[in-house]
Amino acid sequence: MPFSKLGLSNDLVKTLAEQKYTQPYPIQQEAIPAILAGKDILGIAQTGSGKTASFVLPILQMFQDGVGSKNRHVRALVLVPTRELAIQVCDVVKVLSANLPNKVKSMAVYGGVSINPQMIELQGVEILVATPGRLLDLISNRAVSLSAIKILVLDEADKMLNLGFKEEMSKIFGLLPKNRQNLLFSATLSDDLNNINRNLLRNPVVVKVEEEVKNLDLIKQFAYLIAEEKKGPLLRYIIKSQKIKQVLIFASSVHRADAIALKLSQNGIDAFAIHSKKSQEARNEALNFFKDGKVKVLVATDLMARGIDIKFLPYVINYELPRSPKDYIHRIGRTGRAEASGEAISFISPEEEHHFKVIQKKMGKHVTQINGNEINLKGF
Ligand code: AMP
């Protein structure tokens, strides 16, 4: 079914064609008509499913009604867990509103940067994308009001709860007007989320998008069996011998991410670490440098990597395995996105071998294994 059959305006359909969105993704096909019909949505979907456009498009269409925003009363609130996701969602709003006759002002607000410029810029904003803490600060400074909210979107709600925003979220819910539309997107459903679902959503249309198995087939997976202390030299060997231009490396902790990035830099391979202990500026800079190809390697923790949307990422390396098979699939899914093929490489120390067997079993795929200990790593 083409986008033009989902009830979207010609202006939006034109933008989608310009953006080379040829077909709606499953979540878009189901959610867009339902949202346009005023329904609440419970979307079980991951990053990569196309969930952002599935809520941004109908909101933009509905906000062509000429009502606009008065006196800092935003009309749509998109709550997100991280600054990265806030910026990303706001970028999607800007791209998709390119051809609209009535401009819809949108803005991303998040903590870790000065609040004053945000307070000034909030004037006239219709779609506000916000992390919970900073939003509450802005509300207490009377820089924004939620009393005219028509649509609430909770994006990556599971991650928001995992990051400890439960209390902030409840406070925000208490400030919303009764009559509104609610869209909740989450990769998983926990008890807390079921509570939010019950208390917030009215007869939601449930849209469930499973992680596409088809995507996994596009990913070439390899595993190197390697002694823990040789992981560093092996990493440098692979990056240099395969002439890798862009790779996302997963580390198990903030400390490990820093150590891996530092060691790579000391060995002449430009690398940045991105994790929750870095300042906002450092995270933005690392991400932009990586996206622009100015730095080859980004070392990330699972939490940080989830919100990163980079098209056509050719390589993902698991320096250490994640604890759950689900996270493994999520990590390697960062490559082979949008129908592009990619390569996922895992380093398996003797202690991790059993765990890797479990992961392969859960995934239903056997991964080609290479004995890394036989590679001559001298000089790397
Ligand atoms: P999301 O799950 O919203 O983070 O989107 C994942 C990626 O898919 C983003 O890079 C989008 O630009 C892209 N995308 C979303 N919808 C479509 C579509 N219908 N056709 C092609 N690409 C899309």
Residues whose N, C-alpha, C, O or C-beta is under 5 A from the ligand:
A	BS01	AMP	K20 Y21 T22 Q23 P24 Y25 Q46 T47 G48 S49 G50 K51 T52 A53 D309
